[in-house]
Amino acid sequence: MRDAAARGPHCRIILFVLACLCLTAHAAAPRWGRSAAQPPPKARVRWLNPTTWPVVPVPNISVDPTSGQTLGIIPTWLDHDAGGDIVRIIAPDVVHTTNFGWGGHARIIDFPSADTQWSVVAGAEQHVESKLDALYQTGMLRESRWSLAAEAAYDRSGTARFFGIGNASPHADQSVYIDQRLWVQATVGWNMTHAWQLAYTFLARKVKVIGGRLPGITSISSRFPHEPGLGTTHELLHRISLTYDTRDNIRMPARGVAVVVYGGLATRSEAPADPLFTEAGVDGRFYWSPRHSLTIATHVDLRYMPSLNGAPFWALSSIGGDQSVIGGRQTLRGYGDSRFYDRDSFSANIEVRQSVFALDTLGTRIEFQVAPFFDTGRVFSRNSAFPIDKLHNVVGVGLRGIAAPFVVGYVDVGYGSEGAAVFTGINYPF
């Protein structure tokens, strides 16, 4: 669960804030009737009442089979607008992990409007791990002619896992590696109509894979010494995508569909005329609400790589983890991130998001959901293979805290053939 752990200092903050709000709910009775347009009353600070504190001291406690134990504290500032919506989150932290010692992070997530979002995260630990990530998005609602998303990032992780290639790669072949990535990515979208968008994505990244050192786990350089992708790879990716999107809300959809058809070409930066691989795929997301408090969300993704020319293992199609990335790994919440790699992949998911209660606290309306889910998927090496054969299946349940209109924090617990997996973070998985 590499990415789930890596996002922990960056994303779990939202979840823990919502959990703390839930624990202090006795100080704020649930009120379903407040109008969204009515600003919340301005509360005085009472230090014996945590719901009035200007700073939320959020505990950062996790036990992860991939990343080890984490203990820390995250003092969190939440800024609101006049209607009670969160518009800015400032959340530094101090942590200690069993694998890499003491560390700290600084982060700010800002929502200038419903159409624009930016964030900056920076941090490091005593040993191995460090990161810097800056993201800016605008035109998200597709109400203007153009949309833009740009990201520049550096990430060094010491807990990445690789089990070999194939849909039946055995857990006994687990290996660990240090995954060091530096990348810039930009997507420019032409909004032909509110529903239709044609977009171009450019990604330049440098990936360095070297053997890792964790107790009891074999290094990738020892178990898979000849696997393409070890060492340093420079990649340039060009992707064209066509999107049809009728969702009623891009962050918290309850109705509508979003279908993306895409194709891409990747080359080595030192040899731009030499293709590394090609890709083609389709991703569909469908939402239906039979009543206000219930949303049924479904997702299906199919990715093919028609040509390969020594492509690194980390660029192949993969399934495993808690988030679906178009053109990247797909959701399978009973396994760690990118548990299965191969040339092509299929995945499908369904979850039932049921609101169970809500409360007004810290100037914000928080809604809580329970979401039982089912995930399935596979990877395969032949383009002619039947995609829905020999599937890996996962059942589980998610607990969600929602601070509309921007923030969804979650805990997802899934169970597959290798046991249980737990993920935390922000945003819905699809």
Secondary structure as GFF3:
##gff-version 3
##sequence-region A 1 430
A	DSSP	alpha_helix	2	6	.	.	.	ID=ss1
A	DSSP	alpha_helix	8	23	.	.	.	ID=ss2
A	DSSP	three_ten_helix	25	27	.	.	.	ID=ss3
A	DSSP	three_ten_helix	50	52	.	.	.	ID=ss4
A	DSSP	beta_strand	55	64	.	.	.	ID=ss5
A	DSSP	beta_strand	68	80	.	.	.	ID=ss6
A	DSSP	beta_strand	86	90	.	.	.	ID=ss7
A	DSSP	beta_strand	93	97	.	.	.	ID=ss8
A	DSSP	beta_strand	101	113	.	.	.	ID=ss9
A	DSSP	beta_strand	116	125	.	.	.	ID=ss10
A	DSSP	beta_strand	130	138	.	.	.	ID=ss11
A	DSSP	beta_strand	146	162	.	.	.	ID=ss12
A	DSSP	three_ten_helix	171	173	.	.	.	ID=ss13
A	DSSP	beta_strand	175	191	.	.	.	ID=ss14
A	DSSP	beta_strand	196	211	.	.	.	ID=ss15
A	DSSP	beta_strand	218	219	.	.	.	ID=ss16
A	DSSP	alpha_helix	220	223	.	.	.	ID=ss17
A	DSSP	beta_strand	231	245	.	.	.	ID=ss18
A	DSSP	beta_strand	256	268	.	.	.	ID=ss19
A	DSSP	beta_strand	271	291	.	.	.	ID=ss20
A	DSSP	beta_strand	294	304	.	.	.	ID=ss21
A	DSSP	three_ten_helix	313	315	.	.	.	ID=ss22
A	DSSP	beta_strand	317	319	.	.	.	ID=ss23
A	DSSP	beta_strand	340	342	.	.	.	ID=ss24
A	DSSP	beta_strand	344	361	.	.	.	ID=ss25
A	DSSP	beta_strand	364	380	.	.	.	ID=ss26
A	DSSP	beta_strand	392	403	.	.	.	ID=ss27
A	DSSP	beta_strand	407	416	.	.	.	ID=ss28
A	DSSP	beta_strand	419	426	.	.	.	ID=ss29
###
